[in-house]
Structure formats: structure tokens, C-alpha cells
Amino acid sequence: LDLYQNDIGPKGGVLISRALRRNASLTSLNLSMNNIGDEGASDFVETLRNGNSTLTKLSLANNHVNPVVLRDLNSLLDRNTSYKVDKEWHDTKNKLLPLEYKLTGFQMRMEKLEELTGEAAESEAVKEQMEMLSTQIGQMTKEVDTLTQREEVLLEEGTWLRRNFLRLKRAVTLRSNVQKAVDRMKKQGKEHKATLEELRTQTAERLMEAQRIALLPEYAKWSSEKRKEHETLISELKLEAQRIRTLERAAASRYEAVVAQEQADKAAQEGEQNKPE
């Protein structure tokens, strides 16, 4: 819907916003050059937050709107876009699954007919049935391929969680496996070597406690030698925290390098497989 430069004003913007709370079909709205201001734009924020999940494009150019309000609007519009993509993904999946099931049934029937021998294989009824099945299988295969390609696109465009589902699953599995290994070592009485995450947490807690002590009124009554020892401890803990951060960055870099190499190897392998003979 294009309402560009219609002198709508703040109150008109609010009325349009309220109407959208009962609208489930409009996906794009242009309200540029309408002097809607913060009042109208803020009401759109409430509408998108509580009453509308279909609008994905809203243009409020040259409406004297606070950048913070525009930021909130953009965030909510992105959320609606994700909802739209997710819904289409579910719809596509609901079409794809029964079609794949039906295609598998036709393929199994075709295989049984192809196994026939002798007079049964030469009968006109069997030939007609095989020809009909072949046509249906061809049509269904094309439909399945089209839906599968669309599903892959929607997965790529979907929410952050769906795009990163496999990565998150691997991370959770890895963390679970590490914890299980630690528990086994503890049961066996073996010494557990602290992970970088544990070291970072322990060091941060010790540093916070040391800094808290240095702020106490009693600290000023300590002898100069004792205060110097405490200041040395704080300096050592800061250096230790910095060393752990360096180790974590190095570990992250090594992990990224391994992942990049795995992806490169996979791409090279796929390239070899797709080479024309």
C-alpha cells in the first residue's frame, strides 16, 4: 500500500497503526513524507510488538522520527520477516513430506512391475500401468525437487536459530561430552585439569574480591608492606586474566582454521565429484 505524501500527520499515523492491529494481509506500507513524527511511529512500534506479525516493509522516510524509534521498528520488521519465512518453510515442509511418501509408494509399485517376467511382463495392462506410473513418478520428482530447493532457500533465509541449528547442536553435544569425560575422571579419582573457561571464571572472581578488599575503609589502616603485597596480587591477577584471554583467542583462531580447512576440503571433494567425466 503506497500512501506517499498524503499529509497524514501524527493522528492519522496512529489511526493507520491501530487498523493494522486487525489486519493480517498487508505486508508492505509506504508512509514517506507524511509528517507522522514520533507519536505515529511509536504507535507502529506497539502495533508490531503486540498486534501485527504480517507487515514486513514500512517506509517512514522524511517523517521526523527519532532514530531510536526507527531502530525498534526495524527490529520488529525483521522479526516479522523471520515469522513469514518460518511459516512458508512449515507450509513447504507440509507439502513436501506427503509428496515424498506418495512418490516412494509409486516407485515401489514400479519396481514390483519391473520384476515381472514372462507373459505377465508382456501384457498390455502391465505396460499401460508402467507407462502411467512412469509419467506420475516424473511429475512428482520435479515437484519434490522444486519444493526441496525452496526449502533450502527458506532455511538459509530463516531465523538465526534455524540457520545455526546444526552448529548449536554440535556445541551442545561437545559440551555434554566434555562434562561426561570430566565426571568419569572424577569417579576414577584422576586429577581434573581446569578448562580455560573455568580458569577465566576463577581468576575473575579472585580479582573482583581483591579489588573489593582494596576499597574497604580498613584497607587504609593496613601497613604499607601489606598494601604493597595486595597491590602486587591485583597486578598478577590482571596479568593472569590477560594471559587467559590470549589463550582463548588463540584457541578460537585454531578452531576457525580447522573449520575453514574442513569446509575447503569438502568443497574440493564436491568439486571432484561434480567434474564431468
N, C-alpha and C positions, 0 to 999 in steps of 0.2 A: 504494500500500500504506500503510495507516494503522496505526501501532504506537504511538499516543499514550499516554503514561503507563503503561508496562508494566514499569518498574523494570529496564530492560535493563542499565544500568551500562556502564563503560568496556570490559570484556572482551566483553560482548555486542555492543557497538557495533563492536568490531574484527572479531568473527565475521561480523556482517552485512556489514561493509565488504568482507571477503575474499570472501564469497559473491557480491557484486556484480561481482567481477572476472571471474566466469564467466557472468554474466547479461547478455543482450543485448536484453531485452524491457522491463524495468521502467523507467518514465520518471519516476515521482513517488513520494517516500517521506517519510512524516511520522514523525519520531522525537522530537517535542517532549516535554518533561517526563520524560526517561529517565535523567538524571544520567550522560550519556555522557562529558562532560568533554573535556579536550584530547587525551587518549590516543585515545579513539574517533574524535573529529573529525579528528585528524591522520592517522589511518589512511584516512579517507574522502578526504582530500586526495591521498594516494598512489594510492588506487584510481582516482580521477578523472583523475589525471595520467598513469597508466601502463596502466590496465586496463579502463576503462569510458568509453564515449562516447555512451551512450544516456540515462543519468539526467540530467534537466533541472531537476527540482524536488526540493530536500532541505530539510526543516524541522528545525532543531535549536534551537528556542526553549527557553529555560529549561534549558539543559544545562551552564551554567558553562563556556562555551568562550571561549578567548582571541580578541579581535577580529581579530587578525592571521590566525588560522586561518580565521575566518569570511570574511575578505576573500579569502583564497586559494580557499576553497570557492566563493564567489560567482563569482569569475573563471573557474574551471573549469566551473561550471554554465552560465555564459554561453557559453563555448566549445562545450559540448555542444549548447546550443540552436542555435548557428550551424551546427554539423555537421548537426543534424537538418533545419534549414531548407534547407541546401545539398543534402542528399540528396533531399529532397522536390522541390526545384527540378529536379534532374537527372532524377528519375523523371517529373515533369510534362513536361519537355522531350522525353524519350524517347517519351512517348505522343503529344505534340503534333506532332512532325516527320513521322512516317509518316502520321498522320491528315491533315495538311495536304497531303502528297503525294498521298494517295488522293483527297482532295476535289478537288484540281486535275485529276486524271485524269477524274473523273466530270463536272466542269464542261466539260472539253474535249469529251467524248463528247456532252454535251447540246448544245453549240454546233454540232457537226457535224450532229446530228439536226435542229436548228432551221434549218440551211442547206438542208435537202432541200426540193424543190419538186415540184409535180405529184402524180401518183398515189402516188409513194413517201412523200410527206409525209402523205397521207391514209390510208395503210394502217393497219390495226388493230395490227399488230405494232409499228410505229414509235410509235404513240400509247401503247401499253402500256409500251414501253421508256422513253419520255419521262416518263410518269407515275411509273414506278418510280424513275428517276433523280432526278426532282424531289423525291420523298419522301426518298431517300437523301441528297441534297445538303442538304435542310433539316435532317435529323437531324445530319449531320456538321458543318454550320455551327454549330449550337447547341453541340455538343461542343467544337469548336475555340474558340468564344467563351468557354466556361466555363473551358477549360484556359488560354487566354491571360490571362484575368482572374486566375486563380490564380497564373500565372507572374509577373505584375506584382506581386502581393502578396508573393510569396516573394522577389522581387528587392529589394523595399523592406525586408523583414524580415531579409535575409541578412547576410552578413559586411560589415565596413566596406569591404573591398577591392572587393567586388562592387557595393555601393551607390555607391561613388565611382569606379568604373572609368572612366567617361567623363571625369570631371574629371581623374583622374590621366593619362589618355591625352592630354588636351589640354595638360596641364602638361608632360609629357614631349616632346610634339611641339613646343611653343613653345620649350622649352629647346634642343631639337635644331636648330630653325630659326635661333634666335639664334646658336648656335655656328657654324652653317654660314655665316651672314652675316658673323660676325667673321673666320672663316677666309678668306672671299672678299676682305674688306677688307685682310687681311694680305697676301694674294697680290698684290693690286693696289697694295700699298705705301701704303695710306691709313692715317692715324692712327686707332688704336682708342681710343675714349673708354671708360674703365673703368666697369663697371656698379656699382650700389650694393653688390651682394654682394661684388664684388672690392675696392671701396674699404673696406668694413667689415672684410674679412679682412686687407688690408694695414695698416689703422690698428691693428687689434687686435694684429697681430704686432709692429709698431713699439712699441706701448705696453708689451707684455709684455717686450720686450727692454730698453726704457728703465727699467722698474721692476726688472728683474733686475740691471741695472748698478748701480742705486741701493742694492741690498742687498749688493753686494760689499764686502769689507774695504777694498779700495783706494779706494773712494769717499770714505771719511772723510779720506784724505790729499789729496783734491783741494782746490784753492784755493776760497775762499768764492765768488768770482766764477764759477768754472766750475761749482760745485754749483748756484748760482742759475740759470745757463743751463740746466742739466739739469732742474731742477725746473720751469722755465718750459716746457721741451719736453714734460714729462709732462702738465702742465696743458693745454697746447694740444692734445695728442693725446686727452685725455679729452673736451675740448670738441668735437673733431672727431668722435669716436665718438658722442657725444650728438647732434650735428647729423645724422649719417648715420642713426641710429635714428629721428630725427624725420622725415627724408625717406622712410624705408622705411614708417613708419606712414602717412604721407600718401599714398604710392603705393598701399598696401594699401587704404586708405579709398576712393581713387578707383576702384580695381578693383572693390571690393564695390559701389560706387554704380552702376558701369556694368553689372555683372551683375544687380543688383536692377532696374535700368531695363529691361534686356533681358527679364527674367522678367515684369515688369509689362506690357511691350509684347506679349509672347507671349500672356499671359493675356487681355489686351484683345482681341487678334486672334482667339483661340479663342472668346471670348465673342461676338464679332460673327458668327463662322461658325456658332455654335450657336443664334443667335437664330431663333425661329420666323418664317417668312415670313408 
